[in-house]
Amino acid sequence: MHFIVAFFLVQYAHSVMQHTDHASKWDNFFKYARIIVFSLVATYYIAASPDWFGWIWNLGLLGLVRFFNQNDDFKSIRSTAQSVLPFVGISMVSDFFEQVFPKFYNSYDQFFQIALSFAFIFCFVIWFYARKQQKVLTQEREERLREEQIAKETKLSLEYLVAERTQELTQQKEELQKTIEELKATQNQLIQSEKMASLGELTAGIAHEIQNPLNFVNNFSEVSVELCQELEEEIDKTNIDDNDKEYIKGIIGDLSQNQQKITHHGKRADSIVKGMLQHSRASSGEKEPVDVNALADEYMRLAYHGLRAKDKEFNAALVTDFDGTIGTVNVLPQDLGRVFLNLFTNAFYAVAEKKRKLTEAGQLGDYKPEVKISTKKFDNKLYIRVSDNGTGMPEHVKAKIFQPFFTTKPTGQGTGLGLSMSYDIITNGHGGVLEVDTEEGEKTEFRITIPIA
Amino acid sequence: MKILVVDDEEDVKSLFEQKFRREIRAGQFEFSFAFSGEEALEFMQKHPSEVVMILSDINMPGMSGIELLKKIRADHPSAPPQVMMITAYGDAANHDQAMQLGADDFLTKPVNFNELKEKLLLL
């Protein structure tokens, strides 16, 4: 009986422990426990079933229960293990009576046997019940594990989905940002071209209004010069004292000179007005097939020699890089020529200025003024670049160069209409783009892009 | 030679008088002035067949130079004066219209007086 209880207790404890985290730790312990149980039962039969052997069993069982009680790893089997205590207790009491009061024991032998049997059955009922419960627990645990596994998988797939969505959103966001930037750029361009258009109209309007009074100024000042000459001639006919004559002639001379100054400055204003009027007529005329390379070359030389005529010292390398495959392109030849003239005049002016400044500072070194024109036909577009290694422009100048009347040249040398007109000709006249790229003190590059129908 | 100058700018009068001072003194030219198309027609009615030459601005308030030209060509077919149009807008459309309506010449402002003088002396 003791053997069965001990054997099943060890067996039960082991099977429970196998489901916990400490299984491997106690494997050896259970192996030895089993060996001890078997050796005890073997010893019992070898020793011809001595009565006192029950005590060894009982003490062994008590030791085992105590051991389970003291070690925290066995918490889960403690209560079940304790179910052997009634059996051990009754067995000990019955053994005690059997040996100390054999008479009393013999007369109540059956009671003791029945009590022991009940305790024995009680053990197994408890164990059986515990096993059943444990099975349910195990099942529950497995179910939980399975659920956890499913949850983990769901979580993984969700995480993947989230990552995918996040990436999609990021991409969308980037695309939107790009679109917004493009929109902003387009808006700026629109504002710019609107500004240019209204300024152009205003300019033309002003020009018309100014031209008439300006014509009077010029005409009257001219005729006054003639009148002064006449007056001088008339004075000679009179017999005024020579000294007085000289004095009067002096005054007339001054007057005449003043009138000439008025004429001179009037003419200056007139050329500005002419420029403004040209501005308004920029996109008139008919488009015709033109050899753009030849046109550019012609105006490059024209601008160069124009500057040479004013400044004999001036010199610059003219570099051309023409795309021979362009052939003829439908453009407004006079207008485009004007654009070329403006761009080249500016380019030559920039290199001349840089040379002058470097010479003044004594740092000319090996600076070689260079003005370059390159053309390229590609993808139904005509690309023209006019670049120079001249003075370049600071940012605030670059921002204003296409505005009418903006000039950096000294008074009287530039009207500030050249680039504004060029802009108008390229954008409105040809549906193209005129852009500028510059580095202060280093270089400037104007880029024309014209769509070829 | 009697010349009628039509222009809404009154200073044109003194300008012409000064520019052509010698010729006026020498009796080569005789200038009259009208400051609108209507005034010009009125003048021509008062002085029929006197005016040999008309110099007219095109852009005037009221009757324009072109309308004046039409009226002259319609009302005075028998003794047609020479008509020279002057305008600030020297574009082809303006020029062609004036010539088609019977203008004898076309000048753009600012007027080159030496050229004008030569042209007048040729008549």
Boltz contact constraints between the chains, C-beta under 6 A:
constraints:
  - contact:
      token1: [A, 211]
      token2: [B, 88]
      max_distance: 6.0
  - contact:
      token1: [A, 215]
      token2: [B, 109]
      max_distance: 6.0
  - contact:
      token1: [A, 215]
      token2: [B, 110]
      max_distance: 6.0
  - contact:
      token1: [A, 216]
      token2: [B, 11]
      max_distance: 6.0
  - contact:
      token1: [A, 219]
      token2: [B, 15]
      max_distance: 6.0
  - contact:
      token1: [A, 223]
      token2: [B, 18]
      max_distance: 6.0
  - contact:
      token1: [A, 223]
      token2: [B, 19]
      max_distance: 6.0
